[in-house]
Amino acid sequence: MGMPVEVVVARSDTVRDEISATGQIEAMQSIDLRPEVDGRIVEILIREGQEVDQGTPLFKVDDAQLKAQVAQLEAQRDLAQQALARAKDLAQQNASSTADLEKAEAEARGAQAQYDLQRIRLERTTVRAPFAGVVGQRYVSLGDYVTNSTKLASLHTVNPQRATFQVPERFARELRPGQRVSFRVAAIAGRDFTGEVDFVDPVVQLPGRRWSSPKTRWCPPRARASSGSCSRVRRIAAR
């Protein structure tokens, strides 16, 4: 007696090929702000956690001495320009040599350059946000003396962000820029998010276990995740 055989009709379907990994959320850009001019902090114009636009003033370094220097150099520049104007008049009347005119021109250019340089330094006593983001921890207080190596505060972009995770090396070749990734963030429970792989680190990390580190770009919701938040990533590719 033959064995019963069950027959089904073959059909095409989609197989979900998934790789699970744990990672963390990080800012697309994150820096520690430092002043370009030495001096004392006379104004703190922001608070920790505040969202700022690019170019927003954040800190003010004492500029009294630089203002005086700029005024002095402005006067010297004006005198040099007046001397150049007189030298040109004399040259037109053949009452001075070409060398005298060239000397006056050089002195006028030098005076203008010194004035411009000090004006730039004066403008840089105001520390501004180089990009839009959220102010993180502040490291200085009012009255602190700072140099160009002093950290003032951190600044982080919040939208878009990156979800960084590690996968075994053997799976890294299957990940490509533009590939969709779904993941969850511990700080925003119960929601699935989708991003796109925009970078796969070509350097394999952790010798002995050999991991690769892809990075996924995503736009967080209004209740955004903080940098460093834990994320559970699922790589999805339809086959």
C-alpha positions as CSV (number, residue, x, y, z in Angstrom):
1,M,0.0,0.0,0.0
2,G,1.5,3.4,-1.0
3,M,2.1,6.2,1.4
4,P,-0.2,9.2,1.2
5,V,1.4,12.2,-0.5
6,E,0.3,15.8,0.1
7,V,0.6,18.0,-3.0
8,V,0.6,21.8,-3.0
9,V,0.8,24.3,-5.9
10,A,4.1,26.1,-6.1
11,R,3.9,29.8,-5.9
12,S,6.3,32.7,-5.7
13,D,6.6,34.7,-2.4
14,T,8.9,37.1,-0.7
15,V,11.4,35.9,1.9
16,R,12.5,38.3,4.5
17,D,16.2,38.0,5.1
18,E,17.0,39.6,8.5
19,I,20.1,40.3,10.5
20,S,19.5,41.5,14.1
21,A,22.0,43.7,15.8
22,T,22.3,46.1,18.8
23,G,23.7,49.6,18.3
24,Q,23.2,53.2,19.4
25,I,22.0,56.5,18.1
26,E,24.5,59.2,17.3
27,A,24.4,62.7,15.9
28,M,25.4,63.3,12.3
29,Q,27.6,66.1,13.6
30,S,28.8,66.6,17.1
31,I,31.5,69.0,18.3
32,D,33.0,70.6,21.4
33,L,32.9,74.4,20.8
34,R,36.1,76.3,21.5
35,P,36.8,80.1,21.3
36,E,39.2,81.5,18.6
37,V,40.2,84.4,20.9
38,D,41.6,84.3,24.4
39,G,39.9,86.2,27.2
40,R,37.2,86.1,29.9
41,I,33.7,85.0,29.3
42,V,31.5,88.0,29.8
43,E,28.2,86.6,28.4
44,I,26.6,83.1,28.2
45,L,23.8,83.5,25.7
46,I,22.4,80.0,25.7
47,R,21.3,77.3,28.1
48,E,22.0,73.6,28.0
49,G,19.4,71.7,25.9
50,Q,18.5,74.7,23.9
51,E,17.9,74.3,20.1
52,V,19.9,76.9,18.1
53,D,20.1,77.9,14.4
54,Q,23.4,78.1,12.5
55,G,25.1,81.4,13.3
56,T,23.3,81.9,16.7
57,P,25.6,83.7,19.2
58,L,26.4,81.3,22.1
59,F,29.2,82.9,24.1
60,K,30.8,86.3,24.3
61,V,34.5,86.8,25.2
62,D,35.7,90.2,26.6
63,D,36.5,92.5,23.6
64,A,37.4,95.8,25.3
65,Q,41.1,95.5,24.5
66,L,40.5,94.4,20.9
67,K,38.0,97.3,20.3
68,A,40.7,99.8,21.4
69,Q,43.3,98.1,19.1
70,V,40.8,98.2,16.2
71,A,40.2,102.0,16.8
72,Q,43.9,102.6,16.8
73,L,44.5,100.6,13.6
74,E,41.6,102.4,11.9
75,A,43.2,105.7,12.6
76,Q,46.5,104.5,11.2
77,R,44.8,103.2,8.1
78,D,43.1,106.5,7.5
79,L,46.5,108.3,7.9
80,A,48.1,105.9,5.4
81,Q,45.3,106.5,2.9
82,Q,45.6,110.2,3.2
83,A,49.4,109.9,2.7
84,L,48.7,107.8,-0.4
85,A,46.3,110.4,-1.8
86,R,49.0,113.1,-1.4
87,A,51.6,110.9,-3.0
88,K,49.4,110.4,-6.0
89,D,48.8,114.1,-6.4
90,L,52.6,114.8,-6.2
91,A,53.3,112.0,-8.7
92,Q,50.8,113.6,-11.2
93,Q,52.6,116.9,-10.8
94,N,56.0,115.2,-11.3
95,A,56.9,116.5,-7.8
96,S,57.8,113.0,-6.4
97,S,59.4,109.8,-7.5
98,T,57.8,106.6,-8.5
99,A,59.5,105.0,-5.5
100,D,57.7,107.4,-3.1
101,L,54.4,106.5,-4.6
102,E,55.1,102.8,-4.4
103,K,56.1,103.2,-0.8
104,A,52.9,105.0,0.1
105,E,50.8,102.4,-1.7
106,A,52.5,99.6,0.2
107,E,52.0,101.4,3.6
108,A,48.4,101.9,2.8
109,R,47.9,98.2,1.9
110,G,49.7,97.1,5.1
111,A,47.6,99.4,7.3
112,Q,44.4,98.1,5.7
113,A,45.5,94.5,6.2
114,Q,46.3,95.0,9.9
115,Y,43.0,96.7,10.4
116,D,41.1,93.9,8.7
117,L,42.9,91.2,10.7
118,Q,42.1,92.9,14.0
119,R,38.5,93.4,12.9
120,I,38.2,89.6,12.3
121,R,39.6,88.9,15.7
122,L,37.1,91.3,17.2
123,E,34.2,89.6,15.4
124,R,35.4,86.2,16.7
125,T,35.0,87.2,20.3
126,T,31.4,86.2,19.7
127,V,31.3,82.4,19.5
128,R,28.5,81.3,17.1
129,A,26.9,77.9,16.3
130,P,28.6,76.5,13.2
131,F,25.5,74.5,12.4
132,A,21.9,74.1,13.7
133,G,21.5,71.7,16.6
134,V,21.0,71.3,20.3
135,V,23.5,72.6,22.9
136,G,24.8,69.9,25.2
137,Q,26.8,70.2,28.3
138,R,28.3,73.6,29.2
139,Y,31.9,73.5,30.5
140,V,32.5,77.1,31.5
141,S,31.0,79.7,33.8
142,L,30.7,83.5,33.6
143,G,34.1,85.1,34.3
144,D,36.2,82.0,33.3
145,Y,39.4,82.8,31.3
146,V,39.4,80.8,28.2
147,T,41.9,80.0,25.4
148,N,41.5,78.4,22.0
149,S,41.9,75.0,23.7
150,T,39.2,75.5,26.3
151,K,35.9,73.6,25.7
152,L,32.9,75.9,26.1
153,A,30.0,73.5,25.3
154,S,29.0,70.7,23.1
155,L,26.7,71.0,20.1
156,H,24.9,68.1,18.4
157,T,22.7,67.9,15.3
158,V,19.3,66.2,16.0
159,N,17.7,65.7,12.6
160,P,18.7,63.7,10.8
161,Q,20.5,61.3,13.1
162,R,22.4,58.0,12.7
163,A,21.8,54.6,14.1
164,T,25.2,52.9,14.3
165,F,25.4,49.1,14.8
166,Q,27.8,46.2,14.4
167,V,27.3,43.1,12.4
168,P,29.6,40.0,11.9
169,E,32.0,40.5,9.0
170,R,30.3,37.7,6.9
171,F,27.1,39.8,6.7
172,A,28.8,43.1,6.0
173,R,29.1,42.4,2.2
174,E,25.3,42.2,2.1
175,L,24.8,45.7,3.3
176,R,24.9,48.5,0.8
177,P,24.2,52.3,0.8
178,G,20.6,53.0,0.3
179,Q,19.4,49.7,1.7
180,R,16.4,50.0,4.0
181,V,16.8,49.2,7.7
182,S,14.1,49.0,10.4
183,F,14.9,49.4,14.1
184,R,13.5,50.3,17.5
185,V,14.9,52.8,19.9
186,A,14.9,52.1,23.7
187,A,14.0,55.8,24.5
188,I,10.9,55.7,22.2
189,A,9.1,52.5,23.2
190,G,6.7,50.6,21.0
191,R,7.6,52.3,17.7
192,D,9.4,51.0,14.6
193,F,11.5,53.3,12.6
194,T,13.0,53.1,9.1
195,G,16.3,54.4,7.8
196,E,18.7,53.9,5.0
197,V,22.3,52.6,5.2
198,D,24.5,55.5,4.1
199,F,27.9,54.1,5.2
200,V,29.6,50.8,5.9
201,D,32.9,51.0,7.6
202,P,35.5,49.3,5.4
203,V,37.7,48.7,8.5
204,V,36.8,45.4,10.4
205,Q,36.9,46.0,14.1
206,L,37.5,43.8,17.2
207,P,40.1,41.3,16.0
208,G,39.2,37.8,17.0
209,R,35.4,38.4,16.5
210,R,35.6,40.5,13.3
211,W,32.8,43.0,13.2
212,S,31.9,45.6,10.7
213,S,30.1,48.9,11.6
214,P,27.3,50.1,9.2
215,K,25.6,53.5,9.8
216,T,22.0,54.2,9.0
217,R,20.6,57.7,8.4
218,W,17.1,58.5,9.8
219,C,14.9,61.4,10.6
220,P,13.6,61.1,14.2
221,P,10.1,62.1,15.3
222,R,9.3,65.1,17.5
223,A,10.1,63.0,20.6
224,R,13.7,62.5,19.4
225,A,16.2,60.0,20.7
226,S,19.3,61.3,22.4
227,S,22.7,60.5,21.1
228,G,23.9,57.3,22.8
229,S,20.5,55.8,23.1
230,C,20.4,52.1,22.6
231,S,18.8,50.8,19.4
232,R,17.8,47.3,18.2
233,V,18.4,47.1,14.5
234,R,16.9,44.7,11.9
235,R,18.4,44.6,8.4
236,I,15.7,43.7,5.9
237,A,16.3,42.8,2.3
238,A,13.5,41.3,0.1
239,R,14.3,38.2,-2.0
